C-alpha cells in the first residue's frame, strides 16, 4: 500500500489517481473528508498531529509526504512524521521539499525543510527528495479576478521563473514511489521555460479566447493578499524569490525529463487544461 498525504491538492490528486490506475493499493490522506478514485481508501488526518497518521500508515510500504504551508515553519515537529513512518514499517518515503532549500538555504522556512530532509536521509529508509520551483497552479489565485473582472493582479509582472506543472511533479513522485532506482536521489523540478506573470496572463487569455489585462501589485499589496492563505513568513520568502530570482532559480532543470523521458509541460499546456477555472 502507498500512502499519499495532501491527497486532495494539486499534486496529491493526480498522484493518487496515477497510482490507483497503476494497480496500486492507495490510502489518500487529507485534513477533511473528500472524494477519491474508486478503490482508494481515504483517511482524515492532520499532519500537525503525527500520531493521527498511524491508522493511515498501517500496512503501508511507501509514503508520499507533502506538508501544508503552516508546517514549513521551524518547530513544527515534522520530524515525528518520519519517525511515525519508520515505526509503522514503511520502507520508502518520497518527500516534497522546495527548490529554496538549495537556492536560499538561510530562509527560516528553508532551514526547517532542510532539517526535515536531513532527518529523512539519516532515517535508514529508502528515500527520494523532490525540490520543485514555483507551481503553475499558483495562477489559480487569479481565477476569481479573471472571471469577474478580466484582470490578473500580481507583483513583479515582468520577472519570470520556470514554473512547474503540478501534474509533472505528481508523475515524478509516482515514479519515485514505485521504482527503487530513484532511491537516494534529489530531483530539482522546473518547467521548460522562464515565464513572467504577464506571459502567464497572455497564456490564460489565449486559452480563454478572450482578453485578460494585467495589473501590477506592489510587494506590500501582494504580501497582504498572500498572507490570507499562508503564513506571512512563507509569503515573504515567496515574494523574495519572485521579485529577484537567482541564476539557480532561473535554471531549467533536466530532472523531469531524466525521470519521465519527456520534457516538462509548458504553462500554456497547464492553462489550456485548467481553462474552466477562469471562465
BAGUSE-463705 format. One record per residue (C-alpha): x, y, z; residue in one letter; residue number from 1. Coordinates in steps of 0.02 Angstrom, whole numbers, padded with zeros to 5 digits, always signed. Example, Ala and Ser with C-alpha at 12.3 -4.5 7.8 and 13.67 -1.06 7.14 Angstrom:
# residues 2
(site (+00615 -00225 +00390) A 1);
(site (+00684 -00053 +00357) S 2);
END
This chain:
# residues 279
(site (+00000 +00000 +00000) X 1);
(site (+00056 +00177 -00038) X 2);
(site (+00002 +00323 +00071) X 3);
(site (-00019 +00494 -00010) X 4);
(site (-00032 +00645 +00104) X 5);
(site (-00105 +00806 +00038) X 6);
(site (-00208 +00691 -00071) X 7);
(site (-00340 +00818 -00121) X 8);
(site (-00219 +00953 -00181) X 9);
(site (-00144 +00997 -00348) X 10);
(site (-00008 +00865 -00332) X 11);
(site (-00090 +00735 -00220) X 12);
(site (-00247 +00717 -00325) X 13);
(site (-00161 +00669 -00489) X 14);
(site (-00033 +00565 -00394) X 15);
(site (-00170 +00465 -00307) X 16);
(site (-00258 +00437 -00473) X 17);
(site (-00097 +00384 -00561) X 18);
(site (-00053 +00259 -00425) X 19);
(site (-00229 +00186 -00424) X 20);
(site (-00227 +00170 -00614) X 21);
(site (-00061 +00080 -00599) X 22);
(site (-00148 -00053 -00494) X 23);
(site (-00077 +00003 -00326) X 24);
(site (-00172 -00002 -00163) X 25);
(site (-00179 +00180 -00108) X 26);
(site (-00228 +00270 +00052) X 27);
(site (-00268 +00453 +00023) X 28);
(site (-00241 +00567 +00173) X 29);
(site (-00314 +00741 +00192) X 30);
(site (-00372 +00855 +00332) X 31);
(site (-00553 +00847 +00278) X 32);
(site (-00669 +00718 +00201) X 33);
(site (-00651 +00710 +00013) X 34);
(site (-00699 +00609 -00140) X 35);
(site (-00563 +00491 -00201) X 36);
(site (-00550 +00373 -00350) X 37);
(site (-00638 +00206 -00341) X 38);
(site (-00538 +00079 -00242) X 39);
(site (-00439 +00211 -00146) X 40);
(site (-00454 +00215 +00043) X 41);
(site (-00473 +00388 +00121) X 42);
(site (-00413 +00433 +00296) X 43);
(site (-00440 +00602 +00378) X 44);
(site (-00286 +00659 +00473) X 45);
(site (-00194 +00819 +00517) X 46);
(site (-00006 +00804 +00496) X 47);
(site (+00016 +00928 +00639) X 48);
(site (-00027 +00776 +00747) X 49);
(site (+00089 +00636 +00687) X 50);
(site (+00001 +00509 +00797) X 51);
(site (-00156 +00539 +00695) X 52);
(site (-00066 +00472 +00541) X 53);
(site (-00041 +00300 +00618) X 54);
(site (-00205 +00222 +00553) X 55);
(site (-00161 +00275 +00377) X 56);
(site (+00014 +00202 +00387) X 57);
(site (-00039 +00029 +00445) X 58);
(site (+00021 -00095 +00315) X 59);
(site (+00099 +00039 +00204) X 60);
(site (+00259 +00009 +00106) X 61);
(site (+00284 +00186 +00042) X 62);
(site (+00235 +00364 +00089) X 63);
(site (+00223 +00524 -00010) X 64);
(site (+00248 +00665 +00115) X 65);
(site (+00180 +00836 +00071) X 66);
(site (+00169 +00968 +00207) X 67);
(site (+00043 +01109 +00212) X 68);
(site (+00113 +01286 +00222) X 69);
(site (+00089 +01300 +00410) X 70);
(site (+00204 +01150 +00437) X 71);
(site (+00351 +01232 +00348) X 72);
(site (+00391 +01339 +00499) X 73);
(site (+00533 +01299 +00620) X 74);
(site (+00475 +01197 +00769) X 75);
(site (+00327 +01118 +00679) X 76);
(site (+00380 +00944 +00737) X 77);
(site (+00380 +00868 +00563) X 78);
(site (+00525 +00751 +00603) X 79);
(site (+00398 +00649 +00702) X 80);
(site (+00312 +00607 +00537) X 81);
(site (+00469 +00518 +00477) X 82);
(site (+00482 +00426 +00642) X 83);
(site (+00298 +00376 +00631) X 84);
(site (+00330 +00304 +00458) X 85);
(site (+00479 +00205 +00522) X 86);
(site (+00380 +00138 +00669) X 87);
(site (+00240 +00084 +00553) X 88);
(site (+00358 -00018 +00445) X 89);
(site (+00357 +00098 +00294) X 90);
(site (+00506 +00060 +00181) X 91);
(site (+00511 +00210 +00064) X 92);
(site (+00471 +00396 +00083) X 93);
(site (+00462 +00524 -00056) X 94);
(site (+00469 +00699 +00017) X 95);
(site (+00404 +00854 -00070) X 96);
(site (+00532 +00985 -00022) X 97);
(site (+00567 +01151 -00108) X 98);
(site (+00697 +01221 -00226) X 99);
(site (+00735 +01356 -00099) X 100);
(site (+00825 +01229 +00012) X 101);
(site (+00971 +01239 -00109) X 102);
(site (+00949 +01414 -00183) X 103);
(site (+00907 +01510 -00022) X 104);
(site (+00960 +01398 +00121) X 105);
(site (+00958 +01533 +00255) X 106);
(site (+00771 +01573 +00245) X 107);
(site (+00679 +01512 +00401) X 108);
(site (+00557 +01400 +00307) X 109);
(site (+00702 +01331 +00204) X 110);
(site (+00803 +01293 +00360) X 111);
(site (+00656 +01195 +00429) X 112);
(site (+00633 +01096 +00269) X 113);
(site (+00818 +01058 +00255) X 114);
(site (+00813 +00992 +00433) X 115);
(site (+00672 +00876 +00383) X 116);
(site (+00769 +00819 +00229) X 117);
(site (+00916 +00777 +00344) X 118);
(site (+00805 +00677 +00461) X 119);
(site (+00743 +00576 +00312) X 120);
(site (+00920 +00547 +00245) X 121);
(site (+00977 +00483 +00415) X 122);
(site (+00823 +00376 +00446) X 123);
(site (+00880 +00215 +00363) X 124);
(site (+00727 +00218 +00250) X 125);
(site (+00735 +00218 +00061) X 126);
(site (+00704 +00398 +00009) X 127);
(site (+00693 +00521 -00133) X 128);
(site (+00675 +00710 -00118) X 129);
(site (+00584 +00821 -00242) X 130);
(site (+00628 +01006 -00246) X 131);
(site (+00507 +01098 -00362) X 132);
(site (+00514 +01282 -00401) X 133);
(site (+00358 +01389 -00422) X 134);
(site (+00196 +01299 -00468) X 135);
(site (+00094 +01338 -00625) X 136);
(site (-00061 +01309 -00518) X 137);
(site (-00021 +01465 -00416) X 138);
(site (-00109 +01554 -00559) X 139);
(site (-00272 +01489 -00485) X 140);
(site (-00255 +01632 -00360) X 141);
(site (-00307 +01742 -00506) X 142);
(site (-00461 +01642 -00555) X 143);
(site (-00590 +01748 -00466) X 144);
(site (-00524 +01914 -00531) X 145);
(site (-00514 +01844 -00708) X 146);
(site (-00691 +01776 -00701) X 147);
(site (-00765 +01934 -00625) X 148);
(site (-00659 +02074 -00700) X 149);
(site (-00548 +02001 -00834) X 150);
(site (-00394 +02055 -00735) X 151);
(site (-00239 +01974 -00662) X 152);
(site (-00169 +02070 -00514) X 153);
(site (+00007 +02013 -00466) X 154);
(site (+00177 +02083 -00418) X 155);
(site (+00335 +02083 -00525) X 156);
(site (+00243 +02072 -00691) X 157);
(site (+00400 +02066 -00797) X 158);
(site (+00506 +01950 -00689) X 159);
(site (+00489 +01766 -00730) X 160);
(site (+00535 +01594 -00664) X 161);
(site (+00518 +01421 -00743) X 162);
(site (+00356 +01367 -00657) X 163);
(site (+00318 +01180 -00648) X 164);
(site (+00153 +01094 -00688) X 165);
(site (+00096 +01000 -00531) X 166);
(site (+00048 +00854 -00642) X 167);
(site (+00232 +00834 -00685) X 168);
(site (+00277 +00835 -00500) X 169);
(site (+00145 +00700 -00472) X 170);
(site (+00215 +00592 -00612) X 171);
(site (+00392 +00607 -00545) X 172);
(site (+00329 +00566 -00370) X 173);
(site (+00240 +00411 -00437) X 174);
(site (+00400 +00353 -00521) X 175);
(site (+00499 +00376 -00360) X 176);
(site (+00369 +00284 -00256) X 177);
(site (+00359 +00137 -00374) X 178);
(site (+00539 +00113 -00428) X 179);
(site (+00687 +00091 -00311) X 180);
(site (+00809 +00157 -00442) X 181);
(site (+00768 +00332 -00379) X 182);
(site (+00821 +00294 -00200) X 183);
(site (+00942 +00425 -00135) X 184);
(site (+00904 +00548 -00275) X 185);
(site (+00865 +00733 -00254) X 186);
(site (+00770 +00800 -00404) X 187);
(site (+00751 +00984 -00442) X 188);
(site (+00589 +01008 -00540) X 189);
(site (+00554 +01156 -00655) X 190);
(site (+00453 +01193 -00809) X 191);
(site (+00530 +01205 -00983) X 192);
(site (+00543 +01394 -00993) X 193);
(site (+00552 +01553 -00892) X 194);
(site (+00383 +01639 -00897) X 195);
(site (+00331 +01804 -00818) X 196);
(site (+00161 +01843 -00738) X 197);
(site (+00120 +01945 -00894) X 198);
(site (+00166 +01795 -01000) X 199);
(site (+00055 +01684 -00893) X 200);
(site (-00086 +01809 -00913) X 201);
(site (-00066 +01802 -01102) X 202);
(site (-00069 +01612 -01098) X 203);
(site (-00230 +01611 -00997) X 204);
(site (-00307 +01738 -01115) X 205);
(site (-00260 +01629 -01263) X 206);
(site (-00339 +01477 -01181) X 207);
(site (-00497 +01577 -01145) X 208);
(site (-00503 +01656 -01316) X 209);
(site (-00538 +01825 -01235) X 210);
(site (-00428 +01967 -01171) X 211);
(site (-00362 +01973 -00994) X 212);
(site (-00274 +02130 -00931) X 213);
(site (-00130 +02136 -00807) X 214);
(site (-00117 +02248 -00653) X 215);
(site (+00049 +02261 -00559) X 216);
(site (+00032 +02246 -00370) X 217);
(site (+00158 +02320 -00251) X 218);
(site (+00254 +02198 -00144) X 219);
(site (+00156 +02252 +00011) X 220);
(site (-00010 +02228 -00078) X 221);
(site (+00043 +02056 -00135) X 222);
(site (+00103 +02005 +00038) X 223);
(site (-00061 +02059 +00117) X 224);
(site (-00159 +01953 -00007) X 225);
(site (-00046 +01801 +00006) X 226);
(site (-00042 +01806 +00196) X 227);
(site (-00227 +01763 +00196) X 228);
(site (-00184 +01591 +00126) X 229);
(site (-00013 +01554 +00202) X 230);
(site (+00098 +01606 +00348) X 231);
(site (+00165 +01783 +00325) X 232);
(site (+00343 +01716 +00337) X 233);
(site (+00313 +01597 +00192) X 234);
(site (+00232 +01737 +00091) X 235);
(site (+00385 +01846 +00122) X 236);
(site (+00503 +01707 +00065) X 237);
(site (+00399 +01676 -00091) X 238);
(site (+00396 +01859 -00139) X 239);
(site (+00583 +01873 -00116) X 240);
(site (+00608 +01735 -00244) X 241);
(site (+00479 +01802 -00365) X 242);
(site (+00549 +01978 -00357) X 243);
(site (+00733 +01937 -00376) X 244);
(site (+00763 +01757 -00434) X 245);
(site (+00942 +01699 -00427) X 246);
(site (+01030 +01619 -00577) X 247);
(site (+00998 +01450 -00496) X 248);
(site (+00812 +01488 -00485) X 249);
(site (+00808 +01536 -00670) X 250);
(site (+00894 +01375 -00723) X 251);
(site (+00792 +01249 -00823) X 252);
(site (+00819 +01083 -00736) X 253);
(site (+00836 +00922 -00838) X 254);
(site (+00767 +00814 -00698) X 255);
(site (+00586 +00797 -00757) X 256);
(site (+00650 +00731 -00923) X 257);
(site (+00777 +00620 -00835) X 258);
(site (+00640 +00534 -00736) X 259);
(site (+00495 +00535 -00859) X 260);
(site (+00585 +00527 -01026) X 261);
(site (+00497 +00682 -01091) X 262);
(site (+00508 +00870 -01072) X 263);
(site (+00406 +00954 -00936) X 264);
(site (+00238 +01028 -00986) X 265);
(site (+00228 +01214 -01026) X 266);
(site (+00124 +01342 -00933) X 267);
(site (+00018 +01361 -01090) X 268);
(site (-00022 +01175 -01081) X 269);
(site (-00071 +01192 -00898) X 270);
(site (-00182 +01343 -00938) X 271);
(site (-00270 +01251 -01079) X 272);
(site (-00309 +01102 -00966) X 273);
(site (-00374 +01213 -00825) X 274);
(site (-00461 +01347 -00927) X 275);
(site (-00631 +01310 -00849) X 276);
(site (-00568 +01379 -00683) X 277);
(site (-00552 +01550 -00766) X 278);
(site (-00719 +01556 -00859) X 279);
END
